[in-house]
Amino acid sequence: MATIRKRGGAYQIRVSCGYDMNNKQVIRTKTWKPKDSMTAKQIEKELNRQAVMFEEACMNGLITTSVKFSEFVMQWKEEYAIHHFKRSTMDTMTKALKRIDTELGHMRLDKINTRTIKNLIQSLLNGTKEHKPLGAKSVKNYISFISSVFDYAVHLEMISRNPCDNARLPSAKRAVRDMYTLEEAQLFIDTLTAKAPILYQCYFLLAIFSGFRRGELCGLTWDNVDFENHTITVEKALSHITNLGDILETPKTVNSYRSLELSDEIFDYLKKLQSFYESESLRLGTQWNETDFVFKRADGNAIAITAPNEWLHRFCEQEGLKYVVPHSFRHLNASIMINNGANVKTVQACLGHSAASTTLDIYAHAFLKSQAVASKTVASCFKLA
């Protein structure tokens, strides 16, 4: 029940909102001052109305001046985030929010506004004594994470608007990823198939021929491999979670669930890999852990998600090959498809992008080059005087 006190020419409305974590009573107050032209009866009527409105706002959580950002983040995690985000996403968010907490954690939710977010963006871009500067893409991700926190606060009517909504984010230029030319890729394949262990022959041939993400490759199990129809299905991915290690999760997006038909040669190599595992199982006996993963460690368990890149770096250095990160094989796969006339929807489906706009954004240059070649093909069919 709201209580009202007259203080000079104004009135103070007080509402008890229970007790905080330290068992201290939480009191919310609001000051209302009547207009000079109002009669005593009008003042009484409006004052009661203001008291009822303020009490309802407090009870519904709209007035939350004492809730700090760091406290609400914990509530957001428990009530919303763990039910709506994958563990890998939560892991990334938690790391980002640790840094953001140093800047916003002590602030009350109702005191964080667009200017606060603007200052945060600048701090993330410029860096601090404790933290290095972040690139534009990372800053966008950080603001996206805290925007989810504020969206939930708005949903609970704890604040009236999300302060991230009007924030101007830095424009991020997509980095041009270094990747093999066709000649370099062929040299890599020749060297790989001649000198690499069968495990990594299969891994990197599949990376080039399928364009699968590293987590999708590491998460493949033999039930995803259809030797009869020569298709491989992506339905899970391996992710690394802090304090938990590598775990299987759903793929990155809904569109990441996909099946690709691949060449006979790829399946020939996969059969060799199966035979290798059979011989290793017999050789190691009880030391071999029988799992269904396509790519395994020496003991039979799933390969670590970082292991292929570490091996690739050593292999390229040892053989005098140009080193590129494994993800660039995905870009090589896409570029070859585009250069050979595949349309954006086909490339999107093969790569498992959530939208065609993502495919166009990443491979805009390749599509423009392909279109230019197509235009020249049309021009070559005609003669102009």
Secondary structure, 3 states (H helix, E strand, C coil): CCEEEEECCEEEEEEEEEECCCCCEEEEEEEECCCCCCCHHHHHHHHHHHHHHHHHHHHCCCCCCCCEHHHHHHHHHHHHHHHHCCHHHHHHHHHHHHHHHHHHCCCEHHHCCHHHHHHHHHHHHHCCCCCCCCCHHHHHHHHHHHHHHHHHHHHCCCCCCCCCCCCCCCCCCCCCCCCCCHHHHHHHHHHHHHHCCHHHHHHHHHHHHHCCCHHHHHCCEHHHEECCCCEEEECCEEEEECCCEEEEECCCCHHHCEEEECCHHHHHHHHHHHHHHHHHHHHHHHHCCCCCECCECCCCCECCCCHHHHHHHHHHHHHCCCCCCCHHHHHHHHHHHHHCCCCHHHHHHHHCCCCHHHHHHHCHHHHHHHHHHHHHHHHCCCCCC
